[in-house]
Amino acid sequence: MKVILRKEQENLGAQGDVVTVKDGYARNYLIPKGIATRASEGAIRAIENEKKQRAFKIEKERKAARELTESLERLSLSISAKAGESGKLFGTVTSQMVSDALKAQGFDVNKKDITIAEPIKTLGNYELQAKCYTDVIAKLKIEVVAEAESE
């Protein structure tokens, strides 16, 4: 029996795949659990159409992510933090601080998507990575400067 997978099933296929399985397996397990539906000609056409729409949407999101990446890589970000006389910070620069600085510049990047390879504990220039999409990663250049003391 031919069925269309509605969910990814290990050893069978991914969502939207049309697979051939034994009748009993389809009737007693896949269809009742909502993992698959019977594959009629109309359903197969609908799945193909849905795949095209999903691919179009993914490509559109990837294009937007590439544009965001180009903008982020042109940007030079400055983050101020409290530091001692020797240039050592009181604490570290976190991904939340970088995310907030990006928001102030008009970019909405989630703190979970910002990767800091090693903790930033001194003043200076650093390069971080920001994940804009599953396979699109931007390199951020930040400068950590000493916070001006107010008297």
GROMACS elastic network, one bead per residue, 0.5 to 0.9 nm:
[ bonds ]
;  ai    aj funct       b0    kb
    1    19     6  0.82717   500
    1    20     6  0.54437   500
    1    21     6  0.54922   500
    1    22     6  0.59616   500
    1    23     6  0.53455   500
    1    24     6  0.89691   500
    1    26     6  0.72522   500
    1    38     6  0.78896   500
    1    39     6  0.82406   500
    2    18     6  0.66560   500
    2    19     6  0.55922   500
    2    21     6  0.64026   500
    2    22     6  0.86419   500
    2    23     6  0.86658   500
    2    26     6  0.85641   500
    2    37     6  0.88127   500
    2    38     6  0.64523   500
    2    39     6  0.54314   500
    2    40     6  0.83122   500
    3    17     6  0.82829   500
    3    18     6  0.56607   500
    3    19     6  0.55754   500
    3    20     6  0.63069   500
    3    21     6  0.74013   500
    3    26     6  0.74327   500
    3    30     6  0.87407   500
    3    31     6  0.86203   500
    3    36     6  0.60164   500
    3    37     6  0.54809   500
    3    40     6  0.83518   500
    4    15     6  0.79347   500
    4    16     6  0.59458   500
    4    17     6  0.56886   500
    4    19     6  0.64399   500
    4    20     6  0.88789   500
    4    35     6  0.85447   500
    4    36     6  0.53166   500
    4    37     6  0.53528   500
    4    38     6  0.62762   500
    4    39     6  0.55149   500
    4    40     6  0.89851   500
    4    43     6  0.81390   500
    4    44     6  0.75914   500
    4    47     6  0.82764   500
    5     8     6  0.67804   500
    5     9     6  0.75861   500
    5    12     6  0.86828   500
    5    13     6  0.73950   500
    5    14     6  0.68916   500
    5    15     6  0.51946   500
    5    16     6  0.52452   500
    5    17     6  0.55688   500
    5    18     6  0.65169   500
    5    19     6  0.75431   500
    5    30     6  0.84531   500
    5    34     6  0.88184   500
    5    35     6  0.59010   500
    5    37     6  0.66935   500
    6     9     6  0.88608   500
    6    14     6  0.82598   500
    6    15     6  0.51506   500
    6    16     6  0.59425   500
    6    17     6  0.82030   500
    6    34     6  0.71524   500
    6    35     6  0.52472   500
    6    36     6  0.50642   500
    6    37     6  0.71760   500
    7    13     6  0.87212   500
    7    14     6  0.67473   500
    7    16     6  0.76017   500
    7    34     6  0.80760   500
    7    35     6  0.53309   500
    7    36     6  0.71605   500
    8    12     6  0.78942   500
    8    13     6  0.60156   500
    8    16     6  0.82931   500
    8    17     6  0.87755   500
    8    35     6  0.78145   500
    9    12     6  0.54282   500
    9    13     6  0.56073   500
    9    14     6  0.63451   500
    9    15     6  0.77786   500
    9    35     6  0.75734   500
   10    13     6  0.64692   500
   10    14     6  0.80918   500
   12    17     6  0.88795   500
   12    19     6  0.74536   500
   12    21     6  0.89157   500
   13    16     6  0.84429   500
   13    17     6  0.62090   500
   13    18     6  0.83829   500
   13    19     6  0.75935   500
   14    17     6  0.57479   500
   15    18     6  0.89109   500
   15    35     6  0.89694   500
   15    36     6  0.89848   500
   16    44     6  0.89472   500
   16    47     6  0.62868   500
   16    48     6  0.81895   500
   16    50     6  0.86780   500
   16    51     6  0.75720   500
   17    47     6  0.85061   500
   18    39     6  0.71832   500
   18    44     6  0.76807   500
   19    39     6  0.87722   500
   20    23     6  0.89894   500
   21    24     6  0.84422   500
   21    25     6  0.67530   500
   21    26     6  0.65358   500
   22    25     6  0.54121   500
   22    26     6  0.64153   500
   22    27     6  0.87713   500
   23    26     6  0.52458   500
   23    27     6  0.60632   500
   23    28     6  0.83779   500
   24    27     6  0.51088   500
   24    28     6  0.56415   500
   24    29     6  0.77582   500
   25    28     6  0.54799   500
   25    29     6  0.54432   500
   25    30     6  0.64762   500
   25    31     6  0.86410   500
   26    29     6  0.56929   500
   26    31     6  0.57549   500
   26    32     6  0.83723   500
   26    36     6  0.76732   500
   26    37     6  0.84311   500
   26    38     6  0.83805   500
   27    30     6  0.65944   500
   27    31     6  0.57598   500
   27    32     6  0.70549   500
   28    31     6  0.69087   500
   28    32     6  0.64549   500
   28    33     6  0.85903   500
   29    32     6  0.57225   500
   29    33     6  0.60670   500
   29    34     6  0.86127   500
   29    35     6  0.82293   500
   30    33     6  0.55249   500
   30    34     6  0.63177   500
   30    35     6  0.50212   500
   30    36     6  0.53019   500
   30    37     6  0.77497   500
   31    34     6  0.51785   500
   31    35     6  0.59944   500
   31    36     6  0.50571   500
   31    37     6  0.56358   500
   31    38     6  0.77252   500
   32    35     6  0.76815   500
   32    36     6  0.83149   500
   33    36     6  0.78530   500
   34    37     6  0.73084   500
   36    39     6  0.88376   500
   37    43     6  0.87926   500
   38    43     6  0.80754   500
   39    42     6  0.81271   500
   39    43     6  0.59547   500
   39    44     6  0.61556   500
   40    43     6  0.51480   500
   40    44     6  0.61594   500
   40    45     6  0.86639   500
   41    44     6  0.51552   500
   41    45     6  0.62560   500
   41    46     6  0.86358   500
   42    45     6  0.51448   500
   42    46     6  0.61612   500
   42    47     6  0.86473   500
   43    47     6  0.61391   500
   43    48     6  0.86205   500
   44    47     6  0.50806   500
   44    48     6  0.62075   500
   44    49     6  0.86169   500
   45    48     6  0.51080   500
   45    49     6  0.61769   500
   45    50     6  0.85698   500
   46    49     6  0.50920   500
   46    50     6  0.61044   500
   46    51     6  0.86121   500
   47    51     6  0.60905   500
   47    52     6  0.86472   500
   48    51     6  0.50646   500
   48    52     6  0.63384   500
   48    53     6  0.87490   500
   49    52     6  0.51650   500
   49    53     6  0.63285   500
   49    54     6  0.86611   500
   50    53     6  0.50741   500
   50    54     6  0.60717   500
   50    55     6  0.85392   500
   51    54     6  0.50257   500
   51    55     6  0.60618   500
   51    56     6  0.85284   500
   52    55     6  0.51065   500
   52    56     6  0.61410   500
   52    57     6  0.86170   500
   53    56     6  0.50431   500
   53    57     6  0.61463   500
   53    58     6  0.85985   500
   54    57     6  0.50570   500
   54    58     6  0.60950   500
   54    59     6  0.85668   500
   55    58     6  0.50911   500
   55    59     6  0.61285   500
   55    60     6  0.85566   500
   56    59     6  0.51968   500
   56    60     6  0.61863   500
   56    61     6  0.87164   500
   57    60     6  0.50530   500
   57    61     6  0.62217   500
   57    62     6  0.85744   500
   58    61     6  0.51022   500
   58    62     6  0.60572   500
   58    63     6  0.85767   500
   59    63     6  0.61028   500
   59    64     6  0.86290   500
   60    63     6  0.51576   500
   60    64     6  0.63377   500
   60    65     6  0.86582   500
   61    64     6  0.51139   500
   61    65     6  0.61392   500
   61    66     6  0.86761   500
   61   133     6  0.79396   500
   62    66     6  0.61963   500
   62    67     6  0.87234   500
   62   132     6  0.85769   500
   62   133     6  0.65907   500
   62   134     6  0.85782   500
   62   135     6  0.84208   500
   62   136     6  0.75143   500
   63    66     6  0.50947   500
   63    67     6  0.63688   500
   63    68     6  0.86839   500
   64    67     6  0.51507   500
   64    68     6  0.62284   500
   64    69     6  0.86038   500
   65    69     6  0.60620   500
   65    70     6  0.86781   500
   65   132     6  0.54231   500
   65   133     6  0.60195   500
   65   136     6  0.66928   500
   65   137     6  0.86893   500
   66    70     6  0.62776   500
   66    71     6  0.87033   500
   66   132     6  0.77616   500
   66   133     6  0.84312   500
   66   136     6  0.65954   500
   66   137     6  0.85086   500
   66   138     6  0.85375   500
   67    70     6  0.51848   500
   67    71     6  0.63667   500
   67    72     6  0.86946   500
   68    71     6  0.51160   500
   68    72     6  0.61041   500
   68    73     6  0.85859   500
   68   107     6  0.82761   500
   68   132     6  0.73343   500
   68   138     6  0.82575   500
   69    72     6  0.50766   500
   69    73     6  0.60602   500
   69    74     6  0.86503   500
   69   130     6  0.83934   500
   69   131     6  0.87300   500
   69   132     6  0.68248   500
   69   136     6  0.74488   500
   69   137     6  0.68928   500
   69   139     6  0.78446   500
   70    73     6  0.52447   500
   70    74     6  0.63963   500
   70    75     6  0.88227   500
   70   138     6  0.74948   500
   71    74     6  0.53262   500
   71    75     6  0.64343   500
   72    75     6  0.51045   500
   72    76     6  0.81735   500
   72   102     6  0.88313   500
   72   107     6  0.81674   500
   72   130     6  0.87502   500
   72   138     6  0.66202   500
   72   139     6  0.74196   500
   72   140     6  0.63641   500
   72   141     6  0.86447   500
   73    76     6  0.77880   500
   73   138     6  0.62355   500
   73   139     6  0.57210   500
   73   140     6  0.56638   500
   73   141     6  0.72420   500
   74   140     6  0.84265   500
   74   141     6  0.86160   500
   75   140     6  0.74183   500
   75   141     6  0.72200   500
   75   142     6  0.87263   500
   76   140     6  0.75213   500
   76   141     6  0.55265   500
   76   142     6  0.59772   500
   76   143     6  0.76204   500
   77    98     6  0.84396   500
   77   101     6  0.73918   500
   77   102     6  0.76773   500
   77   105     6  0.86891   500
   77   140     6  0.78391   500
   77   141     6  0.63044   500
   77   143     6  0.61762   500
   77   144     6  0.86136   500
   78   101     6  0.78478   500
   78   141     6  0.87184   500
   78   142     6  0.56058   500
   78   144     6  0.59654   500
   78   145     6  0.69449   500
   79    93     6  0.82895   500
   79    97     6  0.77496   500
   79    98     6  0.74082   500
   79   101     6  0.69858   500
   79   142     6  0.70655   500
   79   143     6  0.61466   500
   79   145     6  0.61336   500
   79   146     6  0.84944   500
   79   147     6  0.86711   500
   80   143     6  0.83407   500
   80   144     6  0.57558   500
   80   146     6  0.54753   500
   80   148     6  0.82195   500
   81    89     6  0.68328   500
   81    90     6  0.77620   500
   81    91     6  0.85664   500
   81    92     6  0.84018   500
   81    93     6  0.76061   500
   81   123     6  0.84737   500
   81   144     6  0.69804   500
   81   145     6  0.63996   500
   81   146     6  0.54151   500
   81   147     6  0.50165   500
   81   148     6  0.87922   500
   82    88     6  0.86783   500
   82    89     6  0.58736   500
   82    90     6  0.57769   500
   82    91     6  0.81377   500
   82   145     6  0.84700   500
   82   146     6  0.57636   500
   82   147     6  0.51502   500
   82   148     6  0.81709   500
   82   149     6  0.86125   500
   83    86     6  0.78617   500
   83    87     6  0.56982   500
   83    88     6  0.54278   500
   83    90     6  0.55701   500
   83    91     6  0.86194   500
   83   122     6  0.78118   500
   83   123     6  0.76783   500
   83   145     6  0.83768   500
   83   146     6  0.56067   500
   83   147     6  0.70928   500
   84    87     6  0.54956   500
   84    88     6  0.54941   500
   84    89     6  0.62669   500
   84    90     6  0.71190   500
   84   146     6  0.84167   500
   85    88     6  0.73711   500
   86    89     6  0.88507   500
   86   122     6  0.87898   500
   87   121     6  0.88074   500
   87   122     6  0.57094   500
   87   123     6  0.54692   500
   87   124     6  0.86021   500
   87   145     6  0.89400   500
   87   146     6  0.77056   500
   88    91     6  0.86945   500
   88   121     6  0.60807   500
   88   123     6  0.65152   500
   89    92     6  0.64316   500
   89    93     6  0.84600   500
   89   120     6  0.83229   500
   89   121     6  0.52078   500
   89   122     6  0.52688   500
   89   123     6  0.69563   500
   89   146     6  0.82474   500
   90   121     6  0.77015   500
   90   122     6  0.89046   500
   91   120     6  0.86531   500
   91   121     6  0.65902   500
   92   119     6  0.64702   500
   92   120     6  0.53947   500
   92   122     6  0.80155   500
   93    96     6  0.82783   500
   93    97     6  0.64388   500
   93    98     6  0.76158   500
   93   119     6  0.72129   500
   93   120     6  0.54208   500
   93   121     6  0.68792   500
   93   122     6  0.89676   500
   93   144     6  0.82038   500
   94    97     6  0.52660   500
   94    98     6  0.65948   500
   94    99     6  0.87094   500
   94   111     6  0.87125   500
   94   116     6  0.79432   500
   94   119     6  0.79574   500
   94   120     6  0.78285   500
   95    98     6  0.50192   500
   95    99     6  0.60314   500
   95   100     6  0.85509   500
   95   110     6  0.87749   500
   95   111     6  0.52515   500
   95   112     6  0.74388   500
   95   113     6  0.85174   500
   95   114     6  0.58720   500
   95   115     6  0.72222   500
   95   116     6  0.70372   500
   96   100     6  0.60891   500
   96   101     6  0.85580   500
   96   110     6  0.82459   500
   96   111     6  0.52027   500
   96   112     6  0.83840   500
   96   114     6  0.85800   500
   97   100     6  0.51164   500
   97   101     6  0.61957   500
   97   102     6  0.86386   500
   97   111     6  0.83435   500
   98   101     6  0.50627   500
   98   102     6  0.61794   500
   98   103     6  0.86298   500
   98   111     6  0.75376   500
   98   114     6  0.79460   500
   98   142     6  0.84438   500
   99   102     6  0.50699   500
   99   103     6  0.61919   500
   99   104     6  0.87014   500
   99   107     6  0.84794   500
   99   108     6  0.75731   500
   99   109     6  0.59499   500
   99   110     6  0.63606   500
   99   111     6  0.53783   500
   99   114     6  0.76767   500
  100   104     6  0.62950   500
  100   105     6  0.87973   500
  100   108     6  0.87610   500
  100   109     6  0.86854   500
  100   111     6  0.84622   500
  101   104     6  0.51096   500
  101   105     6  0.65671   500
  101   106     6  0.89295   500
  101   107     6  0.87844   500
  102   105     6  0.50360   500
  102   106     6  0.63938   500
  102   107     6  0.52130   500
  102   108     6  0.67758   500
  102   109     6  0.70252   500
  103   108     6  0.54650   500
  103   109     6  0.73519   500
  104   107     6  0.74117   500
  105   108     6  0.89234   500
  109   112     6  0.84553   500
  109   113     6  0.69462   500
  109   114     6  0.77526   500
  109   130     6  0.77083   500
  109   131     6  0.84607   500
  109   132     6  0.76658   500
  110   113     6  0.54501   500
  110   114     6  0.71217   500
  110   130     6  0.88027   500
  110   131     6  0.89809   500
  111   114     6  0.54058   500
  111   115     6  0.84924   500
  111   130     6  0.87892   500
  112   115     6  0.76811   500
  112   130     6  0.88897   500
  112   131     6  0.87600   500
  113   129     6  0.81528   500
  113   130     6  0.54862   500
  113   132     6  0.72979   500
  114   128     6  0.72250   500
  114   129     6  0.57809   500
  114   131     6  0.64107   500
  115   128     6  0.60757   500
  115   129     6  0.51389   500
  115   130     6  0.61589   500
  115   131     6  0.79491   500
  116   119     6  0.66918   500
  116   120     6  0.79690   500
  116   127     6  0.83152   500
  116   128     6  0.55642   500
  116   129     6  0.69411   500
  117   120     6  0.88593   500
  117   127     6  0.89440   500
  117   128     6  0.72103   500
  117   129     6  0.84749   500
  120   123     6  0.80798   500
  120   126     6  0.81784   500
  120   144     6  0.86376   500
  122   144     6  0.76585   500
  123   143     6  0.75787   500
  123   144     6  0.50088   500
  123   145     6  0.57071   500
  123   146     6  0.69684   500
  124   142     6  0.83864   500
  124   143     6  0.56134   500
  124   144     6  0.52237   500
  124   145     6  0.68289   500
  125   141     6  0.72040   500
  125   142     6  0.57805   500
  125   144     6  0.62930   500
  125   145     6  0.88761   500
  126   140     6  0.81927   500
  126   141     6  0.59244   500
  126   142     6  0.53481   500
  126   143     6  0.62495   500
  126   144     6  0.78420   500
  127   139     6  0.65103   500
  127   140     6  0.55102   500
  127   142     6  0.62773   500
  127   143     6  0.87939   500
  128   138     6  0.82994   500
  128   139     6  0.57217   500
  128   141     6  0.64919   500
  128   142     6  0.75928   500
  129   137     6  0.64978   500
  129   138     6  0.56176   500
  129   140     6  0.57837   500
  129   141     6  0.88147   500
  130   136     6  0.87250   500
  130   137     6  0.56601   500
  130   138     6  0.50905   500
  130   139     6  0.64011   500
  130   140     6  0.68869   500
  131   134     6  0.70864   500
  131   135     6  0.78191   500
  131   136     6  0.62366   500
  131   138     6  0.63102   500
  131   139     6  0.89205   500
  132   135     6  0.79289   500
  132   136     6  0.55487   500
  132   137     6  0.56835   500
  132   138     6  0.68693   500
  133   137     6  0.69663   500
  134   137     6  0.80148   500
  145   148     6  0.89710   500
  146   149     6  0.87919   500
